Amino acid sequence: MSLLAGLRIVDLSGRLAGAYCTKLLADAGAEVIKVEPPDGDPLRRWAGAGELPSDQDGALFQYLCASKRSAVADLGGAPGRSRLKELIAEADMLVDTYIPDELDSLGMGFEVLNRVRPGLVQVSITNFGLSGPWSHRPATELTLQATCGSIGFRGLPERPPVSVGGEIGEYLGGVAAAWAGLAGWRRSERSGRGDHVDVSLLECMTGGMQGFEWMHVALMALSGLSRSVEVPSIERARDGWVGFTMVTGQQWEDFATMVGQPILAKDPELRLQLGRWPRRREVYDLIDPWLQDRSVAEIVELATLFRIPVAALGNGSTIAREDHFIKRGVLIDNPAGFSQPRPPWIMAEVSPRPLTHAPLLGEFTGRGFDDESERRSPTTPPTTDHASDSMPLSGVRIIDFTAFWAGPSSSHVLAALGADVVKVESIQRPDGMRFAGGQRPGIERWWEWSWIFHGVNVGKRSVTLDLGSHQGLELVQRLIAGADVVLENFSPRVIETFGLDWPALKAINPKLLMMRMPAFGLDGPWRDRVGFAPTMEQISGMAWMTGFQDGSPIAPRGACDPIAGHHAVFVLLAALAWRERSGCGQLIELPMIEVALNVTAVQLAEYQRFDFLAERQGNRGPQGSPQNVYACAGKDRWLALAVSNDAQWRSLCRVMDNPEWSHASELDSTKGRRAAADRIDREIDRWLAERDLVDTVNSLLAAGIPAAEVVLPPDVVVNPQLRDRKFFESVVHPLTGPGLYARPPVRFANGPETWYHRAPPTLGQHNSEILGTELGLSETELEELVQAKVIGNVPMGL
């Protein structure tokens, strides 16, 4: 029995985010019927490698749509709308990517479809959401990245700011839509009421692609930010690129020792990235000779011994050759003739769904869905209003051992969905992200001021327990005995050392779901390597696709953390649905590197199928043209522009008063414009050089052309679209006071209106509540634990 056996989905999407959403659902066992227009989903013709033969679908479509079926329906006519209703009458979920109100105008809005199928959950993925002043604004991945603050703080000051390559925002939106659909379905199953789930890509990218920098500025009392890159990050070795990730001060000291420059370790200012960036030339003068005298393999081997997160830079040509992926069986065969990563989860009790060929256009002509044996009964009206008002995860308890960003970002969403999340730390080893924010001068208990810790831990409770002590281990076992889920993202050896591996936890709680989120997996040659999100971005090809062709690859800056977190939420919601049918618990493995590989899979697929190696292109894209970031009048005033089709090109020419150079016939097609991209960029640069940024953006948008101001991350808090949709919620922290916290990037028609009812917890804040009130320890026993340093609220060793 697969995770989502019997869940039936109609896929009405026409963009990458929708296709990835339904790919995840199909991989988990749902039956997906893709409804396409007569000329097919545009993704069928997508190919970074160039034009496809007319009788072939692209590798991206083959990857995203394997194990689905295809039906054709022209919604512009009554027969097509009738066909869609026929399929929806037997479905549980509909996924669409139509612009707001478009389905309503066709007589196919949520209210109509919910009468066709009572209890239907409709997931609508749009650029800005279904409501708000910008809901109908044209946009692309590039302009959304500009608006969310991602582009504005990335790159070198002497060059334009640079976007993340590889359509990462679309994948982020796709996985958010997948978990949001399951959350809506979970609640609908209990209430009998359908739900309309509104997924905003801008909100996905604001919360997932810029690191809560608005909180950074507020909490650290900074005067502002400018673009930068990490020092060091992706550097030249003798024979290629090698990537480093220094998150902690200890890692920096070890790096300085490794490169033979102890003077760097002795300088306290250099322990943090904020201190290294202004002195980057000094740092590089000392470390470059060492790096360039050694091969990538030599550096990786030595840095691994020092437990420094390190990676050889990966791309479509390298991934299939990595020994770790080969030995773990990470890559599987797509029937179209290339390798792809398996779904990024491994389960003890559920076998993977066999991969079948992506469908030919309209090959499914049957009336409805298959698998009658798995058919769920239609939902029935609720007997009370309580079931529809409760949150999707009300009554679920999660014991959360995760730290840093990826793991906590998953439990943060789970808490927002109504779960009781108990965050377990210790005074010997608090969550390292508490120390990653630097120290604001004059602030006591400075470890409570980390902006990323705040961003991904709001809504949780905190208990401190020394798991190396008999008392601490016994207490955490009691917590686990009453839990539904245990989450952890230590290196594999850590949880095993504590005696909290799966066999031990299964003996305590047979119905438990244990999710382990190691960087590289529970086995394989890289099992015990240290890895953070930038390491995964470096290996998987994300970093390879980010930066300018004539410069260094650039780390996307943590996008892999929230992407991994969103995948964990999806998998846990699916696993909870499976447990409710089976009554059994199980071990779930979700390695961050395998999540990253699923997001970059097209690089490997196109390299194997077409011998095409995708390369970074700065701010240009693989399809439409012109696309770039251009300077306007004033200092650091940048405009992101993305022409997607010929009609938008003609509109751009009109906005520019039809200059003579734009009349060249070769510019009438996307292919011709791509060939002339350098010349077009020079002309647009000249046109924009003396123009006002805001006025020009407004003129372009009024003409239907995707354009956006490149904003710095802190500026997102005044964005009128995000403010109108109440994306930022004000929460009062006991030490730092009121702050703006990003809520999950989705809205449910059935609520909630407010997501957060707890501030991010201070260290051990809920010891008395959890250990005393809930586990029954007396005040005397609690004080004895404090004296024995089993619990506490101040980190040791400061």
C-alpha positions in Angstrom: 0.0 0.0 0.0 1.6 3.3 -1.1 1.5 6.4 1.1 -1.3 8.1 -0.8 -3.1 5.1 -2.3 -6.6 6.1 -3.3 -6.0 9.9 -3.4 -7.2 11.1 -6.8 -5.9 14.3 -8.3 -6.8 16.3 -11.4 -3.8 18.3 -12.5 -4.9 21.4 -14.4 -1.5 23.2 -14.1 0.6 24.7 -16.9 3.8 25.7 -15.2 6.7 24.1 -13.4 5.4 24.7 -9.9 2.2 22.8 -10.6 4.0 20.0 -12.4 6.4 19.5 -9.4 3.5 19.6 -6.9 1.7 16.8 -8.7 4.9 14.9 -9.3 5.4 14.7 -5.6 1.9 13.5 -5.1 2.2 10.9 -7.8 5.6 9.7 -6.4 3.8 9.2 -3.1 1.2 7.0 -4.7 -1.7 9.4 -5.6 -3.4 8.8 -9.0 -2.9 11.9 -11.1 -4.7 12.7 -14.3 -3.2 15.6 -16.1 -5.8 17.7 -18.1 -4.1 19.5 -21.0 -5.3 21.9 -23.7 -5.4 20.4 -27.2 -1.9 21.6 -28.0 -0.5 20.2 -24.8 1.2 21.6 -21.7 3.8 24.2 -22.6 6.3 22.1 -20.5 6.2 19.4 -23.2 8.2 21.7 -25.5 10.7 23.0 -22.9 14.3 22.2 -23.6 17.3 24.0 -22.3 19.3 22.2 -25.0 17.5 23.9 -27.8 14.6 23.1 -30.2 13.0 19.6 -29.9 11.9 17.4 -32.8 8.1 17.8 -33.2 7.4 14.3 -32.1 9.4 14.4 -28.8 8.7 15.8 -25.4 11.5 17.4 -23.4 13.4 15.8 -20.6 11.9 18.2 -18.0 8.4 17.1 -19.0 9.5 13.4 -18.9 10.9 13.9 -15.4 8.0 15.9 -13.9 5.2 13.9 -15.5 6.3 10.3 -15.2 3.6 8.1 -13.5 0.8 10.5 -14.5 -1.9 10.2 -17.2 -3.0 12.8 -19.8 -6.5 13.7 -20.8 -7.3 16.6 -23.2 -10.0 19.2 -22.5 -10.4 22.6 -24.2 -12.0 24.7 -21.4 -13.0 27.3 -23.9 -15.8 25.0 -25.1 -18.7 23.2 -23.4 -17.4 19.7 -24.2 -14.0 20.4 -22.5 -15.6 21.9 -19.4 -18.0 18.9 -19.3 -15.0 16.5 -19.5 -13.2 18.3 -16.7 -16.3 18.1 -14.5 -16.6 14.4 -15.2 -13.1 13.9 -13.9 -13.5 16.2 -10.9 -16.6 14.3 -9.9 -14.4 11.4 -8.8 -11.4 13.4 -7.6 -10.2 14.5 -4.2 -8.0 17.4 -5.2 -7.6 19.8 -8.1 -4.3 21.6 -8.8 -4.4 24.6 -11.1 -2.1 27.5 -12.1 -4.6 29.8 -13.8 -4.5 33.5 -13.2 -7.0 34.7 -10.5 -10.6 34.7 -11.6 -9.8 33.0 -14.9 -11.6 29.7 -14.0 -14.5 31.7 -12.5 -14.9 33.5 -15.9 -15.2 30.1 -17.5 -17.8 28.9 -15.1 -15.4 26.6 -13.4 -14.7 28.4 -10.2 -14.3 26.7 -6.8 -17.9 27.0 -5.7 -19.1 25.4 -9.0 -16.5 22.6 -8.8 -17.3 22.0 -5.1 -20.9 21.3 -6.0 -19.7 18.8 -8.6 -17.5 17.1 -6.0 -18.5 18.0 -2.4 -15.3 18.0 -0.3 -13.0 18.9 -3.2 -9.7 20.6 -2.3 -8.6 23.0 -4.9 -5.0 24.1 -4.9 -4.3 27.3 -6.9 -0.7 28.3 -7.5 -0.2 31.9 -8.8 2.5 34.5 -8.8 1.2 36.7 -6.1 -1.9 34.9 -4.7 -5.6 35.1 -5.6 -6.1 38.4 -3.8 -4.3 41.7 -3.2 -3.4 44.7 -5.4 -0.8 42.8 -7.4 -2.8 39.6 -8.0 -3.0 40.2 -11.8 0.5 41.6 -12.2 2.6 39.8 -14.9 5.7 38.1 -13.4 8.3 35.5 -14.0 10.8 33.7 -11.8 13.3 36.6 -12.3 10.9 39.4 -11.4 9.6 37.4 -8.4 13.2 36.9 -7.2 13.7 40.7 -7.5 10.6 41.5 -5.6 11.2 39.0 -2.7 14.7 40.5 -2.0 16.6 37.4 -3.1 18.5 39.1 -6.0 19.3 42.4 -4.2 21.8 41.0 -1.6 23.6 38.6 -3.8 26.8 39.3 -5.8 29.8 41.5 -6.0 29.5 45.3 -5.6 31.3 46.0 -8.8 28.8 43.9 -10.8 25.0 43.8 -11.1 23.1 41.8 -8.4 22.5 38.2 -9.6 19.6 35.8 -9.4 19.5 32.2 -8.4 19.6 30.0 -11.5 17.5 26.9 -12.2 13.9 28.1 -11.4 14.4 27.4 -7.7 11.4 29.5 -6.8 9.0 27.4 -8.9 10.2 24.2 -7.2 9.8 25.9 -3.8 6.3 26.8 -4.7 5.5 23.3 -6.0 6.5 21.5 -2.8 4.6 24.1 -0.7 1.5 23.5 -2.8 1.9 19.8 -2.3 2.0 19.9 1.4 -0.7 22.6 1.5 -3.0 20.4 -0.6 -2.4 17.4 1.7 -3.1 19.7 4.8 -6.4 20.9 3.2 -7.3 17.3 2.2 -6.6 16.1 5.8 -9.0 18.6 7.2 -11.6 18.1 4.5 -11.6 14.3 5.2 -12.6 15.1 8.8 -15.0 18.0 8.2 -16.7 17.0 4.9 -16.1 20.6 3.7 -14.0 21.4 0.6 -11.3 24.0 0.8 -9.6 26.4 -1.6 -5.9 26.5 -1.0 -4.2 29.8 -2.3 -0.4 29.4 -2.9 1.5 32.6 -3.6 4.9 32.1 -5.3 6.0 35.5 -4.1 5.3 34.5 -0.5 7.1 31.1 -1.0 10.2 32.9 -2.3 10.1 35.7 0.3 10.1 33.2 3.1 12.5 30.8 1.4 15.0 32.6 -0.7 16.4 35.5 1.4 17.0 34.3 4.9 14.7 36.6 7.0 17.0 39.5 6.4 14.3 42.0 7.4 14.5 40.4 10.9 18.3 40.5 10.8 18.3 44.3 10.2 15.7 44.9 13.0 17.2 42.6 15.6 20.9 43.6 15.1 20.0 47.3 14.6 21.9 47.4 11.3 21.9 50.5 9.2 21.3 48.5 6.0 22.6 45.8 3.7 24.3 45.6 0.4 25.0 42.7 -1.9 27.9 40.3 -1.0 29.0 36.7 -1.2 30.4 34.5 1.6 34.1 34.5 2.3 35.3 31.9 1.5 32.6 30.2 -0.6 33.2 28.7 -4.0 36.9 29.0 -4.8 39.4 28.1 -7.5 41.6 25.1 -6.8 44.3 23.9 -9.1 41.9 21.9 -11.3 38.4 23.3 -10.7 36.0 24.7 -8.2 35.7 23.8 -4.6 33.0 25.0 -2.2 33.3 25.7 1.5 30.6 26.5 4.1 31.7 28.1 7.4 28.6 28.4 9.7 30.3 28.2 13.1 33.4 29.9 14.6 35.0 26.6 15.2 34.7 25.7 11.5 36.5 29.0 10.6 39.3 28.2 13.1 39.7 24.8 11.7 39.8 26.2 8.1 42.5 28.7 9.1 44.5 25.9 10.6 44.1 23.7 7.5 45.3 26.4 5.1 48.3 27.2 7.4 47.1 30.7 8.4 46.6 30.6 12.2 46.6 34.4 12.2 43.1 34.3 10.7 41.8 32.2 13.6 43.2 34.6 16.2 41.3 37.6 14.8 37.8 37.6 16.5 36.4 39.9 13.8 36.9 37.2 11.2 34.9 34.5 13.0 31.7 35.8 11.4 30.8 36.4 7.7 29.9 40.0 8.5 33.5 40.6 9.7 35.1 38.7 6.8 33.3 40.4 4.0 34.8 43.9 4.5 38.3 42.3 4.8 37.9 39.8 1.9 40.9 40.9 0.0 43.1 40.5 3.0 41.6 37.0 3.6 42.0 35.9 -0.1 45.6 37.1 -0.2 46.4 34.6 2.6 44.3 31.6 1.4 44.4 31.7 -2.4 48.0 30.4 -2.8 47.2 27.4 -0.6 44.0 26.6 -2.5 45.4 27.1 -6.0 48.4 24.8 -5.2 46.1 21.8 -4.5 43.6 19.8 -6.5 39.9 19.7 -5.6 40.2 16.1 -4.5 43.1 16.9 -2.2 41.2 19.8 -0.6 38.0 17.8 -0.2 39.8 14.9 1.5 41.7 17.2 3.9 38.7 19.5 4.7 36.6 16.4 5.4 39.2 15.2 8.0 38.8 18.7 9.7 35.0 18.3 9.6 34.7 21.4 7.5 31.7 21.3 5.2 33.2 21.0 1.7 32.2 19.9 -1.8 33.5 19.6 -5.3 31.2 21.8 -7.4 28.7 19.6 -9.2 26.7 19.9 -12.4 24.8 17.8 -14.9 28.0 16.0 -16.0 29.2 15.0 -12.5 26.2 13.9 -10.5 25.9 10.4 -12.0 29.6 9.7 -11.4 29.6 10.4 -7.6 30.5 7.2 -5.7 28.1 8.1 -2.9 25.1 8.3 -5.2 26.1 5.1 -6.9 26.5 3.1 -3.8 23.2 4.4 -2.3 21.2 3.8 -5.5 20.1 7.4 -5.6 19.7 7.5 -9.4 17.0 5.5 -11.1 16.1 5.0 -14.8 13.5 7.1 -16.4 11.8 5.2 -19.2 12.6 8.1 -21.6 16.3 7.1 -21.5 18.0 9.1 -18.8 18.8 8.8 -15.1 16.9 10.8 -12.5 17.0 11.0 -8.7 14.5 8.8 -6.9 12.0 10.6 -4.7 14.0 12.0 -1.8 12.4 9.9 1.0 13.1 6.3 2.0 10.6 4.5 4.2 11.0 1.3 6.3 7.4 0.1 5.6 6.5 1.6 2.2 8.2 0.6 -1.1 8.8 3.2 -3.7 6.2 3.5 -6.4 7.4 2.1 -9.7 8.2 4.8 -12.3 6.2 4.7 -15.5 6.6 6.7 -18.7 5.3 10.2 -18.9 2.0 10.2 -20.8 1.5 10.9 -24.5 -0.9 13.9 -25.0 -4.5 12.8 -24.4 -3.6 9.1 -24.2 -6.2 8.6 -21.4 -9.7 8.5 -22.8 -11.4 6.6 -20.0 -14.2 8.1 -17.9 -12.7 8.2 -14.5 -10.0 6.9 -12.1 -8.6 3.4 -11.6 -7.9 1.5 -8.4 -11.5 0.9 -7.2 -10.1 -1.2 -4.4 -8.4 1.9 -2.9 -11.4 4.2 -3.5 -12.2 6.4 -0.5 -15.8 7.0 0.3 -17.1 10.5 -0.7 -16.8 12.9 2.1 -20.0 13.6 4.1 -21.2 16.8 5.6 -19.8 17.5 9.1 -21.9 16.9 12.1 -20.5 19.9 14.0 -18.6 23.0 13.0 -15.7 22.0 15.2 -14.1 19.7 12.7 -13.9 22.3 10.0 -12.5 25.0 12.3 -9.7 22.9 13.8 -6.2 23.0 12.2 -5.0 20.2 10.0 -2.5 18.9 12.6 -4.5 19.6 15.8 -3.8 16.9 18.3 -0.5 15.9 16.7 2.6 16.1 19.0 6.1 16.3 17.5 9.4 15.9 19.4 11.8 18.1 17.5 15.6 17.5 17.8 16.4 19.5 14.7 18.8 22.4 14.6 20.1 25.1 12.3 17.6 25.8 9.4 16.4 22.8 7.3 14.9 20.7 10.1 13.5 23.6 12.1 11.9 25.1 9.0 9.8 21.9 8.7 8.7 21.8 12.3 7.9 25.5 12.0 5.3 24.8 9.3 4.0 21.8 11.2 3.5 24.0 14.3 1.7 26.6 12.2 -0.6 23.8 10.9 -1.6 23.1 14.5 0.9 20.5 15.8 2.3 20.8 19.3 6.1 21.0 18.6 8.4 20.4 21.5 11.9 21.5 20.6 14.5 19.6 22.5 17.9 21.2 23.1 20.4 21.1 25.9 22.5 23.7 27.7 25.5 21.6 26.6 24.4 21.7 23.0 21.8 24.3 22.1 20.6 24.7 18.5 23.6 26.2 16.8 21.5 28.7 14.9 21.1 30.5 18.2 24.7 31.6 17.9 24.7 32.3 14.1 23.2 35.8 14.4 26.2 37.5 15.9 26.1 39.5 19.1 24.2 42.8 19.3 26.4 45.1 21.5 25.2 45.6 25.1 22.6 42.8 25.0 22.4 40.2 27.7 21.4 36.7 26.7 22.5 37.6 23.2 22.0 34.0 22.0 18.2 34.7 22.0 18.5 37.3 19.2 19.4 35.2 16.1 17.1 36.2 13.3 17.1 32.9 11.5 16.4 31.0 14.8 13.4 33.4 15.3 12.2 32.9 11.8 12.0 29.1 11.9 11.1 28.4 15.5 8.1 30.6 16.1 5.2 28.6 17.4 7.2 26.0 19.3 7.9 25.1 22.9 11.5 24.6 24.2 12.7 22.1 26.7 16.4 21.5 27.6 17.6 17.9 28.4 21.1 16.6 28.5 20.7 13.4 26.5 24.1 12.2 27.7 22.7 11.9 31.3 20.6 9.1 32.6 17.9 11.5 33.8 17.8 13.4 30.5 17.5 10.3 28.4 14.7 8.9 30.6 12.7 12.1 30.4 13.0 12.4 26.6 11.9 8.7 26.3 8.8 9.6 28.2 8.1 12.5 25.9 8.6 10.2 22.9 6.2 7.6 24.3 3.4 10.1 24.0 4.4 11.6 20.6 3.3 11.1 17.1 6.5 12.2 15.3 10.1 12.5 16.1 12.2 14.8 13.9 16.0 14.9 13.9 18.8 16.2 11.6 22.0 15.3 13.4 24.8 13.5 11.7 23.8 9.8 11.8 26.2 8.8 14.5 24.9 11.3 17.0 21.4 10.0 17.6 22.8 6.5 17.7 25.3 7.4 20.4 22.4 8.6 22.6 20.6 5.3 22.1 17.7 6.9 20.3 17.9 5.2 17.0 14.8 3.7 15.3 14.9 0.2 17.0 15.0 1.9 20.4 12.2 4.4 19.6 10.0 1.7 18.0 10.2 -0.3 21.2 9.0 2.7 23.1 6.3 3.8 20.7 5.3 1.4 17.9 3.0 3.9 16.2 5.7 6.6 16.1 6.8 8.2 12.8 10.6 9.0 13.0 11.9 11.3 10.4 15.7 11.5 10.1 17.1 14.3 7.9 20.9 13.7 7.6 22.8 15.7 5.1 23.9 12.8 3.0 21.8 9.8 4.3 22.1 7.1 6.9 24.7 5.1 4.8 27.1 5.5 2.0 30.6 6.9 1.7 29.6 10.4 2.8 27.4 9.3 5.7 29.5 11.0 8.4 30.4 14.2 6.4 29.2 17.5 7.8 26.9 19.3 5.4 24.8 22.5 5.3 22.5 23.9 2.7 25.3 25.6 0.7 27.1 22.3 0.5 24.1 20.7 -1.1 23.7 23.6 -3.4 27.3 23.2 -4.5 27.1 19.5 -5.1 23.7 19.4 -6.8 24.2 22.0 -9.4 22.3 24.9 -7.9 25.4 26.9 -7.4 26.8 25.9 -10.8 23.7 27.7 -12.3 24.1 30.8 -10.2 26.5 33.6 -11.2 27.9 35.1 -14.4 29.4 33.1 -17.2 32.7 34.9 -16.8 32.9 34.7 -13.0 32.8 32.3 -10.1 29.7 30.3 -9.4 27.8 31.8 -6.5 26.0 30.0 -3.6 22.2 30.5 -3.7 22.5 31.3 0.0 20.5 28.8 1.9 17.5 28.2 -0.5 18.1 24.4 0.0 17.3 24.7 3.7 13.6 25.7 3.3 13.2 23.5 0.2 14.3 20.5 2.3 12.0 21.7 5.1 9.0 21.9 2.9 9.7 18.4 1.5 9.8 17.1 5.1 6.4 18.7 5.8 4.9 17.0 2.6 6.4 13.6 3.5 5.2 13.7 7.1 1.6 14.7 6.1 1.6 11.8 3.6 3.1 9.4 6.2 0.4 10.5 8.8 -2.3 9.6 6.2 -0.7 6.2 5.7 -0.4 5.6 9.5 -4.1 6.4 9.9 -4.9 3.6 7.5 -2.3 1.1 8.6 -2.0 1.8 12.3 1.8 1.4 12.1 4.7 3.7 12.7 7.9 3.7 10.6 11.3 5.2 10.0 11.6 7.8 7.3 14.9 9.0 5.9 15.0 12.4 4.0 18.6 13.3 3.1 19.0 17.0 2.2 21.3 16.1 -0.8 18.6 14.0 -2.4 16.0 16.8 -2.0 18.5 19.1 -3.8 19.0 16.6 -6.6 15.3 16.4 -7.2 15.2 20.1 -7.7 18.1 20.2 -10.1 17.3 16.9 -11.9 16.8 18.6 -15.3 20.6 19.3 -15.5 21.4 15.5 -15.3 18.5 14.6 -17.6 19.5 17.0 -20.4 23.1 16.1 -20.1 22.4 12.4 -20.5 19.7 12.8 -23.2 21.2 15.6 -25.3 24.8 15.8 -24.1 23.9 19.4 -23.1 25.6 20.9 -20.1 23.6 23.7 -18.6 25.6 26.7 -17.6 25.0 29.8 -15.5 23.8 32.8 -17.5 23.8 35.6 -15.0 20.3 37.0 -15.0 19.3 35.6 -18.4 17.1 32.6 -18.7 16.9 29.5 -20.8 13.7 30.6 -22.7 12.4 34.1 -23.1 14.5 37.1 -24.3 15.4 39.8 -23.4 15.8 39.0 -19.8 18.2 40.7 -17.4 18.8 43.1 -14.6 19.5 46.7 -15.8 20.7 49.8 -14.1 18.4 52.8 -13.9 19.2 56.4 -12.8 20.7 56.8 -9.4 23.0 54.6 -7.3 22.2 50.9 -7.1 18.8 51.3 -8.7 18.2 48.0 -10.6 15.3 46.9 -12.8 14.5 43.2 -13.5 12.9 42.7 -16.9 11.8 39.4 -18.4 10.1 39.3 -21.9 8.5 35.9 -22.2 7.0 36.0 -25.7 6.7 37.9 -29.0 3.7 39.9 -27.9 5.6 41.2 -24.8 8.5 42.1 -27.1 6.3 44.2 -29.3 4.9 45.9 -26.2 8.4 46.6 -24.9 9.3 48.2 -28.2 6.2 50.5 -28.0 7.2 51.5 -24.4 10.6 52.4 -25.7 9.0 54.5 -28.5 9.9 51.9 -31.2 13.6 52.7 -31.6 15.0 52.1 -35.1 17.2 49.2 -33.9 14.2 47.2 -32.7 12.8 47.0 -36.3 15.3 44.4 -37.3 13.4 41.3 -38.6 15.6 38.8 -36.8 14.3 40.2 -33.5 10.7 39.2 -34.3 11.3 35.7 -32.8 12.6 34.5 -29.4 15.3 32.6 -31.2 16.5 35.7 -33.0 16.4 37.8 -29.8 18.4 35.2 -27.9 21.1 35.2 -30.6 21.2 39.0 -30.3 20.9 39.2 -26.5 24.2 41.2 -26.0 23.2 43.9 -28.5 19.6 44.2 -27.1 21.0 44.5 -23.6 23.3 47.3 -24.6 20.4 49.2 -26.1 18.2 48.6 -23.1 21.0 49.7 -20.8 21.2 53.0 -22.8 17.5 53.5 -22.7 17.3 52.9 -18.9 20.4 54.7 -17.8 18.7 58.1 -17.2 15.2 56.8 -16.4 13.5 56.6 -13.0 13.2 53.1 -11.7 9.7 53.1 -10.2 8.2 55.1 -13.1 9.7 52.7 -15.7 8.6 49.6 -13.8 5.0 50.9 -13.7 5.1 51.7 -17.5 6.3 48.2 -18.3 3.7 46.6 -16.1 0.9 48.7 -17.6 2.0 47.3 -21.0 1.8 43.7 -19.7 5.5 43.2 -19.5 7.0 41.4 -16.4 9.2 43.9 -14.6 10.2 44.6 -11.0 12.3 46.8 -8.9 15.3 44.8 -7.4 14.8 45.4 -3.7 17.0 44.7 -0.7 15.7 42.0 1.6 14.6 44.4 4.5 12.3 46.3 2.0 9.9 43.4 1.7 8.1 44.4 4.9 6.6 47.5 3.1 5.6 45.6 -0.1 1.9 46.4 -0.6 1.0 43.0 -1.8 2.5 41.2 1.2 1.0 43.7 3.6 -2.5 43.4 2.0 -2.3 39.6 2.4 -1.0 39.9 6.0 2.0 37.8 5.1 3.9 39.2 8.1 2.4 38.6 11.5 3.4 40.6 14.5 4.6 38.4 17.4 6.0 39.7 20.7 9.1 37.9 21.9 9.8 38.1 25.7 13.3 39.5 25.1 13.4 41.1 21.7 9.9 42.5 21.7 7.5 42.8 18.8 8.7 41.5 15.4 7.4 40.7 12.0 7.3 36.9 11.2 6.6 35.4 7.8 3.6 33.1 7.9 3.4 30.0 5.7 3.0 31.0 2.1 -0.5 29.6 1.7 -4.1 30.6 2.5 -6.9 28.2 3.2 -10.5 29.4 2.5 -11.4 27.7 5.8 -8.8 29.7 7.8 -6.9 30.3 9.9 -6.7 34.1 9.8 -3.9 34.1 12.4 -1.2 31.4 12.3 1.1 32.2 15.3 0.1 32.0 19.0 3.6 31.5 20.4 6.8 33.5 20.1 10.1 31.7 19.3 11.0 30.0 22.6 13.9 31.1 24.7 16.3 28.3 25.7 14.4 25.9 28.1 11.5 28.3 28.4 8.9 25.6 28.8 10.9 23.2 31.1 8.5 23.7 34.0 5.4 23.4 31.8 6.5 20.3 30.0 8.6 18.4 32.6 6.6 19.6 35.6 2.9 20.0 34.6 2.9 17.4 31.8 5.4 14.8 33.0 4.6 15.3 36.7 8.0 16.4 38.1 7.9 18.3 41.3 9.6 21.7 41.9 12.2 19.9 44.0 12.9 17.4 41.2 13.2 20.2 38.6 15.7 22.1 40.8 17.8 19.0 41.2 17.9 18.7 37.4 19.0 22.3 37.2 21.8 21.7 39.7 22.9 18.6 37.9 22.9 20.6 34.6 20.4 18.2 33.0 18.2 21.2 32.3 18.7 25.0 32.3 18.3 28.1 30.3 21.8 29.4 29.8 24.2 27.7 27.4 27.4 26.3 29.0 30.8 27.4 28.0 30.1 31.0 27.2 
